[in-house]
Amino acid sequence: MRDFRKNKVVLKSLLVISLLLASQLSIYAQPGQPMVDAQDSLNAEDQRLVIIDNIFVTGNKKTKDKILLRELSVEKGKRYPYSALKEILEADRNKIYNTKLFNTVEVNLLELDFTKVDIVVKVDERWYLFPIPLIDIIDRNFNDWWVNHDHDFSRIIYGLSLYHFNMRGMNERMTMTAQLGYSNRYEFKYELPYIDRSQRNGLGFFAKYIEYTNLHYDNVENKRVFLDSEERLKTNVFTGINYTRRNSYYTRHHLDLHYSYTHIADTIAKLNPDYLGIDGNSQKYFIMAYTFNHDKRDITAYPLQGYKVEASVMKLGLGIFDDVDVTSFRANYSRYLKMPKGFYFSNYSSIYFSTPNSQPYSVLKGLGFKNDIIRGYELYVIHGQHYFANKTSLKKVLISGNKELKNFPLEQFRYFPYAIYLKSYFDIGYANNTQRYEGNQLLADQLIYGGGLGLDIVTMYDIVVRLEYSFNSIGENGFFFHIESEF
């Protein structure tokens, strides 16, 4: 009881700190209103207009120039206020880096005379062909595997993935995967970010086949229950096409049309008659989804400034088959602020609504997946037709820099950036309980919250390692490990 009271005191303190920080956000920055140094506005020379005489691109051995130039908001032959160019080019540098094609990106201004400048873009390309041995776990995250399943090494899945980024130098991406273990997965994916001269329209294709011999079929006290078998318990076939429209540098529209087929063993149908939501062992349906994405973060792999808005509408079942009929809406907003003395503030909010009330277990959403994990509740899944999450972090940079490994044989791996951040965080969430679902009752239909302290380690090829010690609202605490950004 004493530990529980201590945890509540710690969590309440974190909540107070988060609320105080939130109330001060407008002091530091507002969306679309970047800070401007007062001295710059007083410098009369900086108010001159300059013309872009030429734009040079160097260091790109494979990537076509037009892929980089597409990310620039300045154009050759046009005039710009000199005082604004530095800020414009810094945003353009981030856009080029966010293509994930380069280790380093520099966008420099070269003055030719009082009214004429050149732009020089210098890049260091990443390695693009990765035949990578695949070693993963079947569980939702490392902590779920380590604690809930006693770090059982038989739950490890293995295989080989071949990633070919930047095919033909046009930022096309192909992925082929063969995976074995508790689930056998064979997948092919091909993405063409641009199929027209304006570089606004893109297409993607994918096909995936998965077999499971270890399958979660229900929840008990908000923890997934698995059945292990020597026989095949579930088979999934997915295929589809994705269309992307990029209207501006920061805004994208996605339209997806997919087909899904699922077959389960008699054992699963008996253990959970609502697994597919229909009589029989097979389920098939089409999926149509529209997603709006407006992303103005500085570095997408580990943002420190900017914001992102995303909203989507998804329909499972288009009337061709009667196996599934679910409509859902999801939206999320994240905000990142740079504060004085090396501090950074970030906040993420997510909401999800769906209908009807009764849905098959196989398509249920909820808290406990990807960005919608309430920290301190990594071991739990809280299903619901409706839910929301809010996550707040305050971090301080401890060290940052980069090192060049001159003697490393592969040029694309010689650049080694690093940064370490100390952080505190506080998350809250709520999930509406599903009908007739007893295994979800421990944590559903109530406000849950968690918080703690941690370290974020950021390094080459967008790798993020999170080490966190969390407390939650049911009196639990512990150490959690993640290899991904928090949101």
TAHU-V634121 format. One record per helix or strand of 2 or more residues. SS is the DSSP state (@ for helix, = for strand). FROM is the first residue (numbers start at 1). LEN is the number of residues. Records with the same first field share a line. If there is no record, write none. Layout:
SS=FROM-LEN + FROM-LEN
This chain:
@=2-22 + 25-4 + 38-5 + 44-4 + 65-5 + 82-16 + 142-7 + 153-3 + 266-6 + 340-3 + 361-3 + 370-3 + 411-3 + 438-3 + 460-3
==49-10 + 79-3 + 102-12 + 116-10 + 129-9 + 156-12 + 172-9 + 183-10 + 201-12 + 214-7 + 223-6 + 234-13 + 251-14 + 282-14 + 306-11 + 326-13 + 343-13 + 366-2 + 382-2 + 387-18 + 415-17 + 448-12 + 463-10 + 477-6
